[in-house]
Amino acid sequence: MSFAGPVLPFSPVLPPAGSRLRQHVLHQQLQAAIADGRLAADLRLPGSRTLAEACGVSRNCVVAVYERLLAEGYVVARNGGGTYVAPVRATRRAESPAPQIDARERLAPAWRDLPEALRFGPRDNFAFDFAVGVPDRSEFPLSLWRSLSAQALRRTARASATYLVPEGQPSLREAIAAHASFIRAVSCSASELIVTSGAQQAFDLIARLFVEPGKTVVAVEEPGYPPLRRVFAAAGARIVPIAVDREGLVVEDIPPEARIVCVTPTHQFPMGPALSARRRLALLAFAQKHEALIVEDDYDSEFLDAARPLDALQTLDRGQSVFYVGTFSKSLLPTLRLGYVIAPPWAISALASAKQMSDWHCAESAQEALAAFIAQGHLARHLRRMRKVYAQRRRILLHALERHGAGLLHPVTSGGGLHATALLRDDVDARALVTTAAARGVRVASIAGFCMQEAAPNGLVFGLGAIPAELIDEGVSTLVRLALKRS
């Protein structure tokens, strides 16, 4: 109900008669009116009887509200009678303007100039979606996953309510260790593995442990994976971009003061080449000589065309310097938020502590469901199927680029994976084309979008996970027509 008369300069609304919340709501609304200045300092409030009649509540209700406001310091009782609004500082910005300072100064230095969070737009807005870094969600075995999740939830319901170990559920760590050994010949035990909320958290944990703000130099690939770069920048690292060529990261360009080197050796992101054998050995030698760490991001090796990719750096490492990061965001779904880091034994305890301080542990039911999914052979079968799906889409894409874009788009040689890269003719600006294409229903990324420096290869990156095979040819044809109009 509303107030019956103008006993106050505003009209609060109370719950219906009989509600037990009337006293609480009246207190909240008077408190808020005093705090934001609608009831000014030194204003005499109506007597308890007057306000009670206006509100349709008992006098005892108003007395209780006034007493509470008095105890909280919002009102004062003066000699001679009456209840007055205390000189509480109003919170409205119009009456109490904030000092004219840059609010970003409140942030830690490393965070002040970071760009806004990366966001992936809705896929349904694009007729031809070559989004980079996402798998085909329509191929995910949802019914099977639902069944495994239900079983895991039933087990969770029977267990006592407690926090889990930050390293991850033992069943999942064992399953991942076996999977990594089979897929990538990575040699590790479950005790050398930490389950994380995707690869991104793995990068974050490493940055927390090894970056000294303003001092630690971190070498990253150029072009490279922006979310990884942002993690180390946010931790206060000095980021140094290192060029890539046909053999991957140009190891000889890494400055000797670099203490962390981030690399995608199996399938360079986004250009595609594998780090050559000689450069793998050179990178490991660099790490040993300069006591540097290597962060090996193995994000989509499950989908490469080769029967067996080159050995992981972790497999070759003899100096305990490689942190091998894997994820299920590409092989299954990004929304599962599950990944892992295989670390040297000396770092496991510290990583577990950092994980506990970050979010303590990943969701139990998701971990148990994934453990069963791997142990029962479902992941291996899913990967075999999806490898064929993405290989087919790659063939269609390359054929479409040759058919429609000959002389305009030149594919970069790569061994497969979830995306393909093509260099664009110099008279067509890739960044401008990306903007034009998005307005016409074609989503594609420019190589420049993955670079730190202004000078970047003029080309495009085509994701293969979000676009059905039957739409690829028309999507490329549409993109080429738009490019030719800009040339």
SULGI-V421571 format. One record per backbone hydrogen bond with DSSP energy under -1.0 kcal/mol. CO is the residue of the C=O (numbers start at 1). NH is the residue of the N-H. Records with the same first field share a line. If there is no record, write none. Layout:
CO->NH + NH
This chain:
1->14
5->7
16->19
21->25
22->26
23->27
24->28
25->29
26->30
27->31
28->32
29->33
30->34
31->35
32->36
33->38 + 39
35->91
40->43
43->85
47->51
48->52
49->53
50->54
51->55
52->56 + 57
54->4
58->62
59->63
60->64
61->65
62->66
63->67
64->68
65->69
66->70
67->71
68->72
69->74
74->86
76->84
78->81
82->78
83->45
84->76
85->42
86->88
92->96
99->101
102->105
103->106
104->107
108->111
109->112
123->126
128->443
130->463
136->139
137->140
140->142
141->145
142->146
143->147
144->148
145->149
146->150
147->151
148->152
149->153
150->154
151->155
152->156
153->157
154->158
165->168
167->195
169->173
170->174
171->175
172->176
173->177
174->178
175->179
176->180
177->181
178->182
179->183
180->184 + 186
181->185
189->192
190->193
192->343
194->341
196->198 + 339
198->202
199->203
200->204
201->205
202->206
203->207
204->208
205->209
206->210
207->211
212->215 + 216
216->238
217->259 + 260
218->240
219->262
220->242
225->229
226->230
227->231
228->232
229->233
230->234
231->235
232->237
233->236
236->214
238->218
240->220
242->222
243->250
245->248
247->276
248->245
249->251
250->253
251->254
255->258
259->293
260->219
261->295
263->297
265->275
268->272
273->268
276->280
277->281
278->282
279->283
280->284
281->285
282->286
283->287
284->288
285->289
286->290
287->292
293->261
294->323
295->263
296->325
300->303
301->304
303->417
312->316
313->317
321->294
323->296
324->342
325->298
326->340
328->332
333->336
334->337
338->328
339->196
340->326
341->194
342->324
344->347
347->351
348->352
349->353
350->354
351->355
352->356
353->357
354->358
355->359 + 360
359->361
363->367
364->368
365->369
366->370
367->371
368->372
369->373
370->374
371->375
372->376
373->378 + 379
374->377
377->381
378->382
379->383
380->384
381->385
382->386
383->387
384->388
385->389
386->390
387->391
388->392
389->393
390->394
391->395
392->396
393->397
394->398
395->399
396->400
397->401
398->402
399->403
400->404
401->405
405->408 + 409
408->425
410->423
415->305
418->464
420->462
421->412
422->460
423->410
425->428
429->433
430->434
431->435
432->436
433->437
434->438
435->439
437->442
438->441
441->128
443->130
445->461
447->450
448->451
450->224
457->459
458->424
459->447
460->422
461->445
462->420
468->471
469->472
471->475
472->476
473->477
474->478
475->479
476->480
477->481
478->482
479->483
480->484
481->485
